[in-house]
């Protein structure tokens, strides 16, 4: 075989390979995105970040149990109109979302990046009718007022299957590569640790979580010691991972000093022992339904608290299971919301009004 013919065969093979690769990327679907694709856009000055992979959760039997447990709100007319106009339904069309909450002055702002199946033309047309649009940085920026009329949501398409939105200003400022400083790396490190969980939250402490928790707890469950120890943590993370029909929950508090985390571990272990003893108390047996008591005991027996030494930081981690039995017991204990007066449907103030 002469060199000219061999060169032609090699060139043809390269062209065919390139065509197959292009066809796969164009029509066969791109490689699955990792959480980091969404989380890379989260601002480093956020106070908390929540990540949800709905595609992964939909494959779990636990999600159906959670849907049965959660209250079923009435369908808001504004949301119904949004569905009809855009064809987008978050229950089936949203793949994954990262949400950052930040504090700017007295106002809490939201920034989110969402991947999903979007009809870009319909959503853009709806946003132009309901609000305004402008061009910035080569992108069309939409602003749509909320139902309350005092605030608005601003969003843009980063790609056909990715939307970014905010309740504040500076929407496009998060898209350049995040700064390679220690603050941004601290967030990335915790995102990497939790990447195996389809749902997780990372909270950067501001020395007030324990105080807020104590203020919200019932009087008999308030613990100044527990509140003071939580206030010394620098990070709090919560992650959930479905396992068959249950959700494995990992709650972790992280700080720079060993003493507070060791004390917090001891307090949590003590509370678990006291809670189990209380459920086995004869008076409590009489007050609780047997299935409710068994559900609580099942959750407590699955709990495990331990310390983790990562060198520069020390953590205490609490792991436990949420089961269908526990969800059913929690639903039975939930207060029933009063019915809305006839002819006056309850308004969801967080929806978009046309």
C-alpha positions, 0 to 999 in steps of 0.5 A: 500500500503506497503512502498516498493511499494510506494517508487517504484512509487515515484522513477518511477515518479521522473525518468519520470519527469527527462526524460520529463524535459531533453527532453524539454530542449534538443528538446523542446527548452530552455527558452527565453534568456533575454538581460542580457544574452548577455549584461553580457559579455559587457566589463566595460571599453566600451565607448558605448554599442548597443543592438538589439533584432532582433526577437522582431523587426521582429514581428513589422510592423515598421521594414518593414517600416524601411526596405523600408526607408533604402537604399538598398546596392548592394550585395557584392560578398564577402558577397554572398560567405560567405552566400553560404559557411556558410548558415548564413543570418543575416536578418533571422538567427540572434536573438539578438546581443550586441556590445561594442565599446571601445577606446584603444590608437588611435584605436577603437575596437569592441566586440560583442556577438551574438545569432543566428541560426549558422551552426557551422561546415560550419562557422568553415570550412569557417574561417579555409579556409579564415584565421587561427585558434588556441586553447585557453582556451578549445575553437577554436579561429578563425581569419579572415582578413577583406577586407581591409587587414589591420585588422582582426576579431577574433571570437569563439563559446561560445555555438552552438547558441552564437558567440563572436567576436572582432576586438581587442585582448583578446577575451576570457577575457570578458567571466569570470563573470564581476567584481562587482565594481561600474563601472560595476554596473553602466552599469548594472543599465542602461541595466536594465532600458532599458531591455523592449526595443528591441533596445537601446544604452548606451553611457558613456560620455567623455565630447565631445559629445556636441562638436562633435554634434555642429561640425556636425550640419549645421551652422544655427542649431549650439548652443554653449549653447546646446553643453556645456550642453550636454558635462556636461552629464555623460551618454546618452541613446537612446531606441526604442520600436515598437508600431504598425506601429511606433517606440517610441524613448526615448533619455535621458541625465544623470548627477550628477548635477541638474542645467545642466539637468534643463537647458538642459530640458528648452533648448530642450523644447524651441527648440521644440516650435521654430521648430513647429513655424518655420514649421507653418511659411508662408515661410516654408509652401511654401518651404516644400511639404505639406506631408513633413511638416505634417510628421515633425509636427506629430513628433514634436507634439508627443515629450515630454521633462521632468526631472527625479530625481533618487536621485544620478543622474538627467536626462532629457528625450525626447520622440517622435514617428517615424512614416511611414509618417516621414520615407517617408519624411526623405527618400524624403529629403535624397540626392541620392548617385551617381551610381557606374561606370559600371563594378566597383561595390562599395566595402563594406570594412567592409566585410570578404574577402576570 
